[in-house]
C-alpha cells in the first residue's frame, strides 16, 4: 500500500473545477431554496445530515472501490458486487432516514 506524500495537495485540488464548484453551488442553492420553502429550517439540516452520513459511510467507500478497480483492471468479482451493494444501500439508508424524519415531523404536528 502506498504512503501518502506529505507534499501532495488535497484530492479536491486535483478535481475538475467545473464539477467541484458545480456540485458545491448546487448543494448550496438546494439548501437555501428548501429553507425558504419549509417553515422549519431544522428539517433541511436533518435531510442534509441523512445524505451526508449515508454518503460517507456507504456511498463513498463503494464508489471509490468501483472506480479504483476499473482504473487498475483488477476486479475481485465478490468485492465488486459488494461495492455496488454498498453504494446502493446508501440510497436505501438515506431514504429511510428521510422518511423517518418526515414521519416524526408529522407526528409532532398531530400532537
N, CA, C and O atoms as CSV, one atom per row, in Angstrom:
chain,resi,resn,atom,element,x,y,z
A,1,UNK,N,N,0.844,-1.176,0.000
A,1,UNK,CA,C,0.000,0.000,0.000
A,1,UNK,C,C,0.889,1.237,0.000
A,1,UNK,O,O,1.879,1.295,0.729
A,2,UNK,N,N,0.539,2.216,-0.809
A,2,UNK,CA,C,1.359,3.402,-0.934
A,2,UNK,C,C,1.113,4.368,0.214
A,2,UNK,O,O,-0.012,4.516,0.691
A,3,UNK,N,N,2.176,5.017,0.645
A,3,UNK,CA,C,2.077,6.068,1.640
A,3,UNK,C,C,1.710,7.364,0.935
A,3,UNK,O,O,2.156,7.618,-0.184
A,4,UNK,N,N,0.893,8.185,1.594
A,4,UNK,CA,C,0.542,9.478,1.023
A,4,UNK,C,C,1.706,10.434,1.202
A,4,UNK,O,O,2.255,10.565,2.296
A,5,UNK,N,N,2.070,11.088,0.140
A,5,UNK,CA,C,3.150,12.068,0.197
A,5,UNK,C,C,2.656,13.303,0.933
A,5,UNK,O,O,1.594,13.837,0.612
A,6,UNK,N,N,3.420,13.760,1.919
A,6,UNK,CA,C,3.011,14.911,2.707
A,6,UNK,C,C,2.975,16.187,1.880
A,6,UNK,O,O,2.256,17.126,2.222
A,7,UNK,N,N,3.737,16.231,0.804
A,7,UNK,CA,C,3.781,17.419,-0.050
A,7,UNK,C,C,2.696,17.418,-1.117
A,7,UNK,O,O,2.525,18.400,-1.839
A,8,UNK,N,N,1.967,16.318,-1.212
A,8,UNK,CA,C,0.916,16.204,-2.223
A,8,UNK,C,C,-0.297,17.039,-1.804
A,8,UNK,O,O,-0.707,16.993,-0.644
A,9,UNK,N,N,-0.873,17.801,-2.737
A,9,UNK,CA,C,-2.033,18.634,-2.378
A,9,UNK,C,C,-3.266,17.771,-2.106
A,9,UNK,O,O,-3.311,16.614,-2.524
A,10,UNK,N,N,-4.269,18.319,-1.412
A,10,UNK,CA,C,-5.502,17.561,-1.151
A,10,UNK,C,C,-6.171,17.120,-2.461
A,10,UNK,O,O,-5.983,17.741,-3.508
A,11,UNK,N,N,-6.949,16.043,-2.380
A,11,UNK,CA,C,-7.547,15.445,-3.581
A,11,UNK,C,C,-8.475,16.400,-4.305
A,11,UNK,O,O,-8.546,16.373,-5.534
A,12,UNK,N,N,-9.193,17.252,-3.566
A,12,UNK,CA,C,-10.135,18.139,-4.242
A,12,UNK,C,C,-9.437,19.163,-5.133
A,12,UNK,O,O,-10.065,19.722,-6.032
A,13,UNK,N,N,-8.156,19.417,-4.899
A,13,UNK,CA,C,-7.422,20.350,-5.759
A,13,UNK,C,C,-7.097,19.729,-7.119
A,13,UNK,O,O,-6.855,20.447,-8.089
A,14,UNK,N,N,-7.092,18.390,-7.188
A,14,UNK,CA,C,-6.848,17.697,-8.454
A,14,UNK,C,C,-8.144,17.436,-9.223
A,14,UNK,O,O,-8.111,16.934,-10.346
A,15,UNK,N,N,-9.267,17.773,-8.626
A,15,UNK,CA,C,-10.569,17.517,-9.211
A,15,UNK,C,C,-10.881,18.556,-10.296
A,15,UNK,O,O,-10.384,19.681,-10.251
A,16,UNK,N,N,-11.702,18.166,-11.261
A,16,UNK,CA,C,-12.141,19.112,-12.284
A,16,UNK,C,C,-12.927,20.225,-11.588
A,16,UNK,O,O,-13.928,19.959,-10.923
A,17,UNK,N,N,-12.479,21.453,-11.741
A,17,UNK,CA,C,-13.070,22.585,-11.027
A,17,UNK,C,C,-14.533,22.818,-11.391
A,17,UNK,O,O,-15.312,23.283,-10.559
A,18,UNK,N,N,-14.911,22.498,-12.633
A,18,UNK,CA,C,-16.324,22.662,-13.015
A,18,UNK,C,C,-17.208,21.739,-12.190
A,18,UNK,O,O,-18.292,22.136,-11.762
A,19,UNK,N,N,-16.758,20.518,-11.967
A,19,UNK,CA,C,-17.535,19.575,-11.161
A,19,UNK,C,C,-17.538,20.019,-9.701
A,19,UNK,O,O,-18.589,20.051,-9.061
A,20,UNK,N,N,-16.373,20.358,-9.179
A,20,UNK,CA,C,-16.252,20.748,-7.778
A,20,UNK,C,C,-17.133,21.948,-7.451
A,20,UNK,O,O,-17.932,21.905,-6.515
A,21,UNK,N,N,-16.983,23.014,-8.225
A,21,UNK,CA,C,-17.778,24.214,-7.959
A,21,UNK,C,C,-19.244,24.011,-8.319
A,21,UNK,O,O,-20.127,24.548,-7.650
A,22,UNK,N,N,-19.508,23.246,-9.362
A,22,UNK,CA,C,-20.891,22.979,-9.753
A,22,UNK,C,C,-21.664,22.257,-8.667
A,22,UNK,O,O,-22.779,22.652,-8.326
A,23,UNK,N,N,-21.077,21.197,-8.121
A,23,UNK,CA,C,-21.743,20.434,-7.064
A,23,UNK,C,C,-21.872,21.279,-5.799
A,23,UNK,O,O,-22.916,21.260,-5.146
A,24,UNK,N,N,-20.832,22.012,-5.452
A,24,UNK,CA,C,-20.867,22.849,-4.255
A,24,UNK,C,C,-21.955,23.909,-4.349
A,24,UNK,O,O,-22.723,24.101,-3.406
A,25,UNK,N,N,-22.021,24.588,-5.471
A,25,UNK,CA,C,-23.027,25.641,-5.653
A,25,UNK,C,C,-24.429,25.044,-5.735
A,25,UNK,O,O,-25.374,25.622,-5.199
A,26,UNK,N,N,-24.577,23.891,-6.401
A,26,UNK,CA,C,-25.893,23.243,-6.485
A,26,UNK,C,C,-26.403,22.850,-5.106
A,26,UNK,O,O,-27.575,23.064,-4.797
A,27,UNK,N,N,-25.536,22.277,-4.272
A,27,UNK,CA,C,-25.954,21.920,-2.910
A,27,UNK,C,C,-26.324,23.159,-2.103
A,27,UNK,O,O,-27.296,23.140,-1.347
A,28,UNK,N,N,-25.569,24.215,-2.256
A,28,UNK,CA,C,-25.853,25.458,-1.547
A,28,UNK,C,C,-27.213,26.023,-1.984
A,28,UNK,O,O,-28.021,26.427,-1.149
A,29,UNK,N,N,-27.453,26.045,-3.295
A,29,UNK,CA,C,-28.733,26.551,-3.804
A,29,UNK,C,C,-29.884,25.676,-3.318
A,29,UNK,O,O,-30.941,26.190,-2.954
A,30,UNK,N,N,-29.685,24.352,-3.310
A,30,UNK,CA,C,-30.723,23.440,-2.829
A,30,UNK,C,C,-31.081,23.740,-1.375
A,30,UNK,O,O,-32.259,23.814,-1.025
A,31,UNK,N,N,-30.068,23.912,-0.534
A,31,UNK,CA,C,-30.321,24.163,0.879
A,31,UNK,C,C,-31.034,25.501,1.069
A,31,UNK,O,O,-31.988,25.586,1.843
A,32,UNK,N,N,-30.591,26.530,0.385
A,32,UNK,CA,C,-31.208,27.849,0.516
A,32,UNK,C,C,-32.644,27.826,0.000
A,32,UNK,O,O,-33.541,28.356,0.655
A,33,UNK,N,N,-32.872,27.220,-1.160
A,33,UNK,CA,C,-34.222,27.158,-1.727
A,33,UNK,C,C,-35.155,26.355,-0.831
A,33,UNK,O,O,-36.289,26.764,-0.582
A,34,UNK,N,N,-34.680,25.222,-0.351
A,34,UNK,CA,C,-35.512,24.393,0.518
A,34,UNK,C,C,-35.796,25.086,1.843
A,34,UNK,O,O,-36.897,24.963,2.379
A,35,UNK,N,N,-34.821,25.810,2.375
A,35,UNK,CA,C,-35.017,26.526,3.639
A,35,UNK,C,C,-36.062,27.625,3.494
A,35,UNK,O,O,-36.734,27.975,4.464
A,36,UNK,N,N,-36.201,28.168,2.295
A,36,UNK,CA,C,-37.217,29.194,2.064
A,36,UNK,C,C,-38.605,28.605,1.858
A,36,UNK,O,O,-39.602,29.311,2.009
A,37,UNK,N,N,-38.685,27.340,1.522
A,37,UNK,CA,C,-39.969,26.711,1.245
A,37,UNK,C,C,-40.593,26.015,2.446
A,37,UNK,O,O,-41.809,25.822,2.473
A,38,UNK,N,N,-39.811,25.639,3.423
A,38,UNK,CA,C,-40.351,24.923,4.583
A,38,UNK,C,C,-40.387,25.851,5.792
A,38,UNK,O,O,-39.558,26.752,5.920
A,39,UNK,N,N,-41.356,25.623,6.680
A,39,UNK,CA,C,-41.469,26.507,7.842
A,39,UNK,C,C,-40.375,26.306,8.894
A,39,UNK,O,O,-40.083,27.226,9.657
A,40,UNK,N,N,-39.765,25.112,8.946
A,40,UNK,CA,C,-38.758,24.821,9.963
A,40,UNK,C,C,-37.445,24.447,9.278
A,40,UNK,O,O,-37.370,23.420,8.603
A,41,UNK,N,N,-36.422,25.261,9.445
A,41,UNK,CA,C,-35.139,25.045,8.788
A,41,UNK,C,C,-34.439,23.788,9.314
A,41,UNK,O,O,-33.611,23.206,8.613
A,42,UNK,N,N,-34.757,23.372,10.522
A,42,UNK,CA,C,-34.123,22.183,11.102
A,42,UNK,C,C,-34.374,20.946,10.249
A,42,UNK,O,O,-33.545,20.036,10.214
A,43,UNK,N,N,-35.510,20.908,9.564
A,43,UNK,CA,C,-35.825,19.764,8.700
A,43,UNK,C,C,-34.796,19.658,7.574
A,43,UNK,O,O,-34.366,18.557,7.229
A,44,UNK,N,N,-34.405,20.785,7.006
A,44,UNK,CA,C,-33.419,20.786,5.926
A,44,UNK,C,C,-32.088,20.252,6.430
A,44,UNK,O,O,-31.426,19.472,5.746
A,45,UNK,N,N,-31.697,20.674,7.629
A,45,UNK,CA,C,-30.440,20.182,8.180
A,45,UNK,C,C,-30.518,18.686,8.475
A,45,UNK,O,O,-29.520,17.979,8.340
A,46,UNK,N,N,-31.699,18.194,8.877
A,46,UNK,CA,C,-31.870,16.751,9.079
A,46,UNK,C,C,-31.688,15.995,7.767
A,46,UNK,O,O,-31.033,14.953,7.741
A,47,UNK,N,N,-32.260,16.506,6.679
A,47,UNK,CA,C,-32.114,15.851,5.385
A,47,UNK,C,C,-30.670,15.844,4.924
A,47,UNK,O,O,-30.159,14.821,4.468
A,48,UNK,N,N,-30.020,16.980,5.044
A,48,UNK,CA,C,-28.624,17.054,4.615
A,48,UNK,C,C,-27.742,16.144,5.483
A,48,UNK,O,O,-26.792,15.540,4.984
A,49,UNK,N,N,-28.054,16.050,6.760
A,49,UNK,CA,C,-27.297,15.154,7.639
A,49,UNK,C,C,-27.497,13.697,7.216
A,49,UNK,O,O,-26.550,12.912,7.204
A,50,UNK,N,N,-28.736,13.345,6.870
A,50,UNK,CA,C,-29.019,11.976,6.431
A,50,UNK,C,C,-28.236,11.640,5.165
A,50,UNK,O,O,-27.653,10.561,5.055
A,51,UNK,N,N,-28.228,12.561,4.224
A,51,UNK,CA,C,-27.492,12.319,2.983
A,51,UNK,C,C,-25.990,12.262,3.237
A,51,UNK,O,O,-25.289,11.431,2.658
A,52,UNK,N,N,-25.501,13.140,4.098
A,52,UNK,CA,C,-24.061,13.169,4.385
A,52,UNK,C,C,-23.601,11.901,5.088
A,52,UNK,O,O,-22.581,11.317,4.720
A,53,UNK,N,N,-24.343,11.481,6.087
A,53,UNK,CA,C,-23.948,10.298,6.857
A,53,UNK,C,C,-23.953,9.048,5.979
A,53,UNK,O,O,-22.986,8.286,5.973
A,54,UNK,N,N,-25.032,8.843,5.246
A,54,UNK,CA,C,-25.072,7.639,4.412
A,54,UNK,C,C,-24.058,7.725,3.283
A,54,UNK,O,O,-23.520,6.703,2.856
A,55,UNK,N,N,-23.792,8.925,2.798
A,55,UNK,CA,C,-22.784,9.082,1.754
A,55,UNK,C,C,-21.390,8.748,2.237
A,55,UNK,O,O,-20.633,8.062,1.550
A,56,UNK,N,N,-21.050,9.234,3.423
A,56,UNK,CA,C,-19.711,8.980,3.961
A,56,UNK,C,C,-19.522,7.527,4.362
A,56,UNK,O,O,-18.439,6.968,4.184
A,57,UNK,N,N,-20.566,6.912,4.904
A,57,UNK,CA,C,-20.408,5.550,5.414
A,57,UNK,C,C,-20.580,4.481,4.358
A,57,UNK,O,O,-19.969,3.416,4.455
A,58,UNK,N,N,-21.400,4.740,3.345
A,58,UNK,CA,C,-21.703,3.694,2.383
A,58,UNK,C,C,-21.356,4.065,0.944
A,58,UNK,O,O,-20.670,3.307,0.258
A,59,UNK,N,N,-21.818,5.212,0.485
A,59,UNK,CA,C,-21.667,5.556,-0.922
A,59,UNK,C,C,-20.215,5.794,-1.318
A,59,UNK,O,O,-19.746,5.220,-2.301
A,60,UNK,N,N,-19.506,6.617,-0.582
A,60,UNK,CA,C,-18.128,6.932,-0.958
A,60,UNK,C,C,-17.203,5.714,-0.957
A,60,UNK,O,O,-16.439,5.545,-1.908
A,61,UNK,N,N,-17.237,4.854,0.073
A,61,UNK,CA,C,-16.374,3.659,0.001
A,61,UNK,C,C,-16.725,2.743,-1.175
A,61,UNK,O,O,-15.834,2.219,-1.843
A,62,UNK,N,N,-18.027,2.551,-1.426
A,62,UNK,CA,C,-18.436,1.681,-2.527
A,62,UNK,C,C,-18.017,2.225,-3.876
A,62,UNK,O,O,-17.443,1.503,-4.692
A,63,UNK,N,N,-18.304,3.504,-4.116
A,63,UNK,CA,C,-17.953,4.127,-5.389
A,63,UNK,C,C,-16.434,4.217,-5.545
A,63,UNK,O,O,-15.910,4.051,-6.646
A,64,UNK,N,N,-15.737,4.478,-4.455
A,64,UNK,CA,C,-14.272,4.552,-4.520
A,64,UNK,C,C,-13.686,3.220,-4.967
A,64,UNK,O,O,-12.785,3.192,-5.806
A,65,UNK,N,N,-14.186,2.111,-4.414
A,65,UNK,CA,C,-13.670,0.807,-4.822
A,65,UNK,C,C,-13.997,0.531,-6.283
A,65,UNK,O,O,-13.158,0.022,-7.026
A,66,UNK,N,N,-15.219,0.866,-6.697
A,66,UNK,CA,C,-15.624,0.615,-8.083
A,66,UNK,C,C,-14.727,1.397,-9.045
A,66,UNK,O,O,-14.255,0.847,-10.040
A,67,UNK,N,N,-14.497,2.657,-8.754
A,67,UNK,CA,C,-13.646,3.482,-9.628
A,67,UNK,C,C,-12.202,2.985,-9.607
A,67,UNK,O,O,-11.547,2.931,-10.647
A,68,UNK,N,N,-11.706,2.621,-8.419
A,68,UNK,CA,C,-10.331,2.154,-8.308
A,68,UNK,C,C,-10.136,0.858,-9.093
A,68,UNK,O,O,-9.146,0.704,-9.808
A,69,UNK,N,N,-11.078,-0.066,-8.958
A,69,UNK,CA,C,-10.922,-1.344,-9.650
A,69,UNK,C,C,-11.052,-1.186,-11.157
A,69,UNK,O,O,-10.436,-1.933,-11.917
A,70,UNK,N,N,-11.855,-0.213,-11.595
A,70,UNK,CA,C,-11.965,-0.018,-13.044
A,70,UNK,C,C,-10.701,0.635,-13.605
A,70,UNK,O,O,-10.358,0.407,-14.765
A,71,UNK,N,N,-10.010,1.435,-12.810
A,71,UNK,CA,C,-8.764,2.057,-13.277
A,71,UNK,C,C,-7.610,1.069,-13.309
A,71,UNK,O,O,-6.797,1.083,-14.234
A,72,UNK,N,N,-7.539,0.209,-12.297
A,72,UNK,CA,C,-6.423,-0.731,-12.228
A,72,UNK,C,C,-6.679,-1.996,-13.032
A,72,UNK,O,O,-5.736,-2.690,-13.411
A,73,UNK,N,N,-7.938,-2.301,-13.296
A,73,UNK,CA,C,-8.274,-3.501,-14.053
A,73,UNK,C,C,-8.324,-4.751,-13.195
A,73,UNK,O,O,-8.607,-5.836,-13.704
A,74,UNK,N,N,-8.058,-4.624,-11.914
A,74,UNK,CA,C,-8.102,-5.769,-11.009
A,74,UNK,C,C,-9.457,-5.799,-10.322
A,74,UNK,O,O,-9.749,-4.955,-9.474
A,75,UNK,N,N,-10.285,-6.771,-10.687
A,75,UNK,CA,C,-11.618,-6.860,-10.099
A,75,UNK,C,C,-11.806,-8.212,-9.443
A,75,UNK,O,O,-11.765,-9.249,-10.105
A,76,UNK,N,N,-12.009,-8.193,-8.151
A,76,UNK,CA,C,-12.455,-9.378,-7.447
A,76,UNK,C,C,-13.975,-9.359,-7.560
A,76,UNK,O,O,-14.623,-8.429,-7.080
A,77,UNK,N,N,-14.542,-10.375,-8.187
A,77,UNK,CA,C,-15.972,-10.387,-8.501
A,77,UNK,C,C,-16.834,-10.121,-7.272
A,77,UNK,O,O,-17.751,-9.301,-7.332
A,78,UNK,N,N,-16.560,-10.791,-6.173
A,78,UNK,CA,C,-17.423,-10.672,-4.996
A,78,UNK,C,C,-17.274,-9.308,-4.324
A,78,UNK,O,O,-18.257,-8.733,-3.858
A,79,UNK,N,N,-16.071,-8.802,-4.274
A,79,UNK,CA,C,-15.868,-7.481,-3.673
A,79,UNK,C,C,-16.503,-6.413,-4.566
A,79,UNK,O,O,-17.072,-5.446,-4.060
A,80,UNK,N,N,-16.413,-6.577,-5.869
A,80,UNK,CA,C,-17.024,-5.637,-6.804
A,80,UNK,C,C,-18.552,-5.619,-6.632
A,80,UNK,O,O,-19.159,-4.548,-6.607
A,81,UNK,N,N,-19.162,-6.785,-6.514
A,81,UNK,CA,C,-20.613,-6.880,-6.292
A,81,UNK,C,C,-20.966,-6.270,-4.948
A,81,UNK,O,O,-21.960,-5.553,-4.831
A,82,UNK,N,N,-20.168,-6.547,-3.943
A,82,UNK,CA,C,-20.415,-5.976,-2.614
A,82,UNK,C,C,-20.276,-4.457,-2.636
A,82,UNK,O,O,-21.021,-3.760,-1.948
A,83,UNK,N,N,-19.339,-3.943,-3.410
A,83,UNK,CA,C,-19.174,-2.492,-3.515
A,83,UNK,C,C,-20.421,-1.859,-4.123
A,83,UNK,O,O,-20.868,-0.808,-3.663
A,84,UNK,N,N,-20.984,-2.486,-5.150
A,84,UNK,CA,C,-22.222,-1.972,-5.733
A,84,UNK,C,C,-23.369,-2.063,-4.727
A,84,UNK,O,O,-24.180,-1.143,-4.618
A,85,UNK,N,N,-23.432,-3.176,-3.993
A,85,UNK,CA,C,-24.463,-3.315,-2.959
A,85,UNK,C,C,-24.314,-2.219,-1.919
A,85,UNK,O,O,-25.300,-1.607,-1.509
A,86,UNK,N,N,-23.105,-1.976,-1.501
A,86,UNK,CA,C,-22.802,-0.941,-0.516
A,86,UNK,C,C,-23.255,0.427,-1.000
A,86,UNK,O,O,-23.864,1.184,-0.245
A,87,UNK,N,N,-22.959,0.748,-2.261
A,87,UNK,CA,C,-23.345,2.041,-2.834
A,87,UNK,C,C,-24.864,2.159,-2.930
A,87,UNK,O,O,-25.421,3.207,-2.607
A,88,UNK,N,N,-25.532,1.106,-3.365
A,88,UNK,CA,C,-26.990,1.138,-3.460
A,88,UNK,C,C,-27.647,1.145,-2.082
A,88,UNK,O,O,-28.710,1.738,-1.900
A,89,UNK,N,N,-27.020,0.493,-1.124
A,89,UNK,CA,C,-27.530,0.503,0.247
A,89,UNK,C,C,-27.545,1.924,0.805
A,89,UNK,O,O,-28.388,2.261,1.635
A,90,UNK,N,N,-26.622,2.742,0.351
A,90,UNK,CA,C,-26.568,4.148,0.757
A,90,UNK,C,C,-27.867,4.867,0.410
A,90,UNK,O,O,-28.375,5.666,1.197
A,91,UNK,N,N,-28.396,4.577,-0.771
A,91,UNK,CA,C,-29.656,5.199,-1.189
A,91,UNK,C,C,-30.777,4.751,-0.260
A,91,UNK,O,O,-31.594,5.566,0.167
A,92,UNK,N,N,-30.818,3.468,0.053
A,92,UNK,CA,C,-31.843,2.943,0.967
A,92,UNK,C,C,-31.747,3.602,2.336
A,92,UNK,O,O,-32.766,3.984,2.911
A,93,UNK,N,N,-30.538,3.739,2.862
A,93,UNK,CA,C,-30.348,4.353,4.180
A,93,UNK,C,C,-30.787,5.818,4.147
A,93,UNK,O,O,-31.463,6.281,5.066
A,94,UNK,N,N,-30.416,6.534,3.117
A,94,UNK,CA,C,-30.811,7.944,3.005
A,94,UNK,C,C,-32.322,8.096,2.977
A,94,UNK,O,O,-32.888,8.912,3.705
A,95,UNK,N,N,-32.968,7.306,2.135
A,95,UNK,CA,C,-34.423,7.384,2.035
A,95,UNK,C,C,-35.076,6.989,3.362
A,95,UNK,O,O,-36.051,7.617,3.776
A,96,UNK,N,N,-34.563,5.977,4.021
A,96,UNK,CA,C,-35.120,5.542,5.297
A,96,UNK,C,C,-35.018,6.633,6.361
A,96,UNK,O,O,-35.969,6.873,7.104
A,97,UNK,N,N,-33.877,7.284,6.429
A,97,UNK,CA,C,-33.703,8.346,7.418
A,97,UNK,C,C,-34.615,9.518,7.106
A,97,UNK,O,O,-35.204,10.102,8.016
A,98,UNK,N,N,-34.740,9.870,5.838
A,98,UNK,CA,C,-35.605,10.976,5.455
A,98,UNK,C,C,-37.066,10.643,5.765
A,98,UNK,O,O,-37.787,11.490,6.292
A,99,UNK,N,N,-37.512,9.430,5.449
A,99,UNK,CA,C,-38.885,9.020,5.765
A,99,UNK,C,C,-39.103,9.052,7.274
A,99,UNK,O,O,-40.157,9.488,7.738
A,100,UNK,N,N,-38.123,8.598,8.038
A,100,UNK,CA,C,-38.234,8.640,9.491
A,100,UNK,C,C,-38.389,10.081,9.980
A,100,UNK,O,O,-39.206,10.354,10.859
A,101,UNK,N,N,-37.614,10.994,9.416
A,101,UNK,CA,C,-37.717,12.399,9.814
A,101,UNK,C,C,-39.074,12.984,9.449
A,101,UNK,O,O,-39.655,13.741,10.226
A,102,UNK,N,N,-39.581,12.636,8.273
A,102,UNK,CA,C,-40.888,13.135,7.853
A,102,UNK,C,C,-41.983,12.596,8.765
A,102,UNK,O,O,-42.880,13.336,9.168
A,103,UNK,N,N,-41.910,11.322,9.087
A,103,UNK,CA,C,-42.915,10.725,9.972
A,103,UNK,C,C,-42.857,11.354,11.366
A,103,UNK,O,O,-43.896,11.600,11.978
A,104,UNK,N,N,-41.659,11.610,11.863
A,104,UNK,CA,C,-41.517,12.236,13.182
A,104,UNK,C,C,-42.095,13.644,13.171
A,104,UNK,O,O,-42.749,14.054,14.130
A,105,UNK,N,N,-41.857,14.388,12.091
A,105,UNK,CA,C,-42.403,15.745,11.976
A,105,UNK,C,C,-43.914,15.728,11.889
A,105,UNK,O,O,-44.575,16.571,12.496
A,106,UNK,N,N,-44.481,14.776,11.141
A,106,UNK,CA,C,-45.937,14.718,11.013
A,106,UNK,C,C,-46.579,14.305,12.335
A,106,UNK,O,O,-47.678,14.758,12.652
A,107,UNK,N,N,-45.912,13.456,13.107
A,107,UNK,CA,C,-46.429,13.079,14.425
A,107,UNK,C,C,-46.375,14.247,15.392
A,107,UNK,O,O,-47.259,14.381,16.238
A,108,UNK,N,N,-45.353,15.102,15.288
A,108,UNK,CA,C,-45.265,16.285,16.136
A,108,UNK,C,C,-46.411,17.247,15.855
A,108,UNK,O,O,-46.988,17.832,16.771
A,109,UNK,N,N,-46.730,17.399,14.575
A,109,UNK,CA,C,-47.798,18.330,14.182
A,109,UNK,C,C,-49.159,17.855,14.639
A,109,UNK,O,O,-50.028,18.676,14.931
A,110,UNK,N,N,-49.368,16.545,14.708
A,110,UNK,CA,C,-50.644,15.991,15.131
A,110,UNK,C,C,-50.893,16.197,16.619
A,110,UNK,O,O,-52.040,16.308,17.052
A,111,UNK,N,N,-49.816,16.249,17.400
A,111,UNK,CA,C,-49.976,16.373,18.861
A,111,UNK,C,C,-50.227,17.761,19.250
A,111,UNK,O,O,-50.386,18.051,20.436
